[in-house]
Amino acid sequence: MDLPQTMRAVEITEPGGPEVLRPCERPVPVPGAGQILIKVAYAGVNRPDALQRAGSYAPPPTASDLPGLEVSGTVVATGPDVARWSVGDAVCALTPGGGYAEYVVCPAAHALPIPDGLPMDQAAALCENHYTVWSNVVTRGGLVGGERFLVHGGSSGIGTVAIQLAHARGARVFATAGSAEKCAACTELGAERAINYREEDFVPILKAEGGADVILDMVGGDYILRNLKSLAEDGRLVQIAFLQGPKMAVNFAPLMMRRLTITGSTLRPQSDLAKARIAEDLEREVWPLLSSGRIKVVMDSTYDLEKASEAHARMESSAHIGKIVLAV
Ligand SMILES: NC(=O)c1ccc[n+]([C@@H]2O[C@H](COP(=O)([O-])OP(=O)(O)OC[C@H]3O[C@@H](n4cnc5c(N)ncnc54)[C@H](OP(=O)(O)O)[C@@H]3O)[C@@H](O)[C@H]2O)c1
């Protein structure tokens, strides 16, 4: 296949607000061993992109400096040692960076088939959130059917996936969100109780239910103590971000007395092998749920690639419900 030398992309010109995202021209990347080159149809927009843009989440040394952690598109070239994918295959993929562009390379093992019937814009919104939720809620948090699960930021990209996955696996789901409209979205997705945190305190609500077995938290700050209070015996708190800061004075005695676990992870710095293992789990356990429509992609809005700064401004306004994607 004849490929161009250069491509359209969006780069971070300097650390700062959404306005530092600018269209640019870059060389088309070349896939190395075990990698594929994807012609991008849509790119997903995620909070970590905004952190990278602001200068507080540096890409790993081997990754593209361009933002963009997930895409949908078509394989247009393969590097040596790629058996699974061929030119012309439609895929969605977790990318190490570089998704805000016409072409991106990623390890072949981090691409997945498009679930049956899913349009390309929705397929671009899958990988970052499903990889993160699966590895933190199921693998790390050990959530099983019948347990009580609390997710904060229930209407976020992450939250909409976490609610549906936990519900589909038979857990009782509780979610917090910042408005009545967002709470309604959470209950529609399977939360039995959505808590508007501006009006209600989640701690007594969870305690009255016997406590949460697993909490997925992205807020931190004073939520750290309140989460620990909300956990059931043997409960697990899984931290994936600290929107209100990572520091808090904590009395650790309850960890011992109630056998609590505090854990957490970030996806991006993990090894290629670790991500490939998550992809295998997702294809086996979650992709059938997406193909059958049991788990849906909650879409907020689509912007043209060149309007990435507007997409970031919307995400940081927190007015959105679900996912924002860029049409490339
Ligand atoms: N560890 C990892 O590997 C990993 C991977 C992906 C994402 N993440 C993190 O997961 C979080 C969600 O990501 P996303 O892409 O789904 O983002 P998103 O859609 O923008 O969601 C962020 C949510 O957080 C809530 N929020 C924002 N500021 C807040 C604050 N100061 N206090 C309390 N809640 C606040 C907002 O909901 P309300 O309006 O209801 O407050 C919003 O829905 C982000 O923090 C992101 O960095 C972590």
Ligand as a Chemical Component Dictionary entry (heavy atoms), coordinates in Angstrom:
data_LIG
# 
_chem_comp.id                   LIG 
_chem_comp.type                 NON-POLYMER 
_chem_comp.pdbx_formal_charge   0 
_chem_comp.three_letter_code    LIG 
# 
loop_
_chem_comp_atom.comp_id 
_chem_comp_atom.atom_id 
_chem_comp_atom.alt_atom_id 
_chem_comp_atom.type_symbol 
_chem_comp_atom.charge 
_chem_comp_atom.model_Cartn_x 
_chem_comp_atom.model_Cartn_y 
_chem_comp_atom.model_Cartn_z 
_chem_comp_atom.pdbx_ordinal 
LIG N1  N1  N 0  -4.956  5.190  36.373 1  
LIG C1  C1  C 0  -5.198  5.061  35.090 2  
LIG O1  O1  O 0  -4.614  4.207  34.413 3  
LIG C2  C2  C 0  -6.212  5.941  34.434 4  
LIG C3  C3  C 0  -6.568  5.720  33.103 5  
LIG C4  C4  C 0  -7.563  6.540  32.535 6  
LIG C5  C5  C 0  -8.135  7.543  33.298 7  
LIG N2  N2  N 1  -7.714  7.728  34.578 8  
LIG C6  C6  C 0  -8.311  8.793  35.405 9  
LIG O2  O2  O 0  -9.674  8.473  35.603 10 
LIG C7  C7  C 0  -10.405 9.686  35.708 11 
LIG C8  C8  C 0  -11.548 9.645  34.730 12 
LIG O3  O3  O 0  -11.014 9.712  33.434 13 
LIG P1  P1  P 0  -11.960 10.031 32.201 14 
LIG O4  O4  O 0  -11.118 10.074 30.992 15 
LIG O5  O5  O -1 -13.134 9.136  32.275 16 
LIG O6  O6  O 0  -12.347 11.535 32.556 17 
LIG P2  P2  P 0  -13.671 12.373 32.552 18 
LIG O7  O7  O 0  -14.707 11.751 31.668 19 
LIG O8  O8  O 0  -13.282 13.762 32.296 20 
LIG O9  O9  O 0  -14.164 12.229 34.052 21 
LIG C9  C9  C 0  -13.716 12.921 35.156 22 
LIG C10 C10 C 0  -14.897 12.978 36.135 23 
LIG O10 O10 O 0  -14.425 13.377 37.398 24 
LIG C11 C11 C 0  -15.353 14.210 38.005 25 
LIG N3  N3  N 0  -14.555 15.292 38.581 26 
LIG C12 C12 C 0  -13.814 16.192 37.914 27 
LIG N4  N4  N 0  -13.166 17.007 38.772 28 
LIG C13 C13 C 0  -13.523 16.591 40.000 29 
LIG C14 C14 C 0  -13.205 17.005 41.298 30 
LIG N5  N5  N 0  -12.359 18.019 41.527 31 
LIG N6  N6  N 0  -13.763 16.344 42.329 32 
LIG C15 C15 C 0  -14.589 15.310 42.130 33 
LIG N7  N7  N 0  -14.917 14.853 40.918 34 
LIG C16 C16 C 0  -14.408 15.493 39.874 35 
LIG C17 C17 C 0  -16.324 14.711 36.964 36 
LIG O11 O11 O 0  -17.621 14.331 37.330 37 
LIG P3  P3  P 0  -18.599 15.252 38.224 38 
LIG O12 O12 O 0  -19.034 16.402 37.377 39 
LIG O13 O13 O 0  -19.688 14.307 38.570 40 
LIG O14 O14 O 0  -17.792 15.709 39.394 41 
LIG C18 C18 C 0  -15.958 13.949 35.704 42 
LIG O15 O15 O 0  -17.049 13.205 35.209 43 
LIG C19 C19 C 0  -9.446  10.824 35.438 44 
LIG O16 O16 O 0  -9.046  11.379 36.659 45 
LIG C20 C20 C 0  -8.283  10.150 34.740 46 
LIG O17 O17 O 0  -7.064  10.823 34.948 47 
LIG C21 C21 C 0  -6.792  6.959  35.156 48 
# 
loop_
_chem_comp_bond.comp_id 
_chem_comp_bond.atom_id_1 
_chem_comp_bond.atom_id_2 
_chem_comp_bond.value_order 
_chem_comp_bond.pdbx_ordinal 
LIG N1  C1  SING 1  
LIG C1  O1  DOUB 2  
LIG C1  C2  SING 3  
LIG C2  C3  SING 4  
LIG C2  C21 DOUB 5  
LIG C3  C4  DOUB 6  
LIG C4  C5  SING 7  
LIG C5  N2  DOUB 8  
LIG N2  C6  SING 9  
LIG N2  C21 SING 10 
LIG C6  O2  SING 11 
LIG C6  C20 SING 12 
LIG O2  C7  SING 13 
LIG C7  C8  SING 14 
LIG C7  C19 SING 15 
LIG C8  O3  SING 16 
LIG O3  P1  SING 17 
LIG P1  O4  DOUB 18 
LIG P1  O5  SING 19 
LIG P1  O6  SING 20 
LIG O6  P2  SING 21 
LIG P2  O7  DOUB 22 
LIG P2  O8  SING 23 
LIG P2  O9  SING 24 
LIG O9  C9  SING 25 
LIG C9  C10 SING 26 
LIG C10 O10 SING 27 
LIG C10 C18 SING 28 
LIG O10 C11 SING 29 
LIG C11 N3  SING 30 
LIG C11 C17 SING 31 
LIG N3  C12 SING 32 
LIG N3  C16 SING 33 
LIG C12 N4  DOUB 34 
LIG N4  C13 SING 35 
LIG C13 C14 SING 36 
LIG C13 C16 DOUB 37 
LIG C14 N5  SING 38 
LIG C14 N6  DOUB 39 
LIG N6  C15 SING 40 
LIG C15 N7  DOUB 41 
LIG N7  C16 SING 42 
LIG C17 O11 SING 43 
LIG C17 C18 SING 44 
LIG O11 P3  SING 45 
LIG P3  O12 DOUB 46 
LIG P3  O13 SING 47 
LIG P3  O14 SING 48 
LIG C18 O15 SING 49 
LIG C19 O16 SING 50 
LIG C19 C20 SING 51 
LIG C20 O17 SING 52 
# 
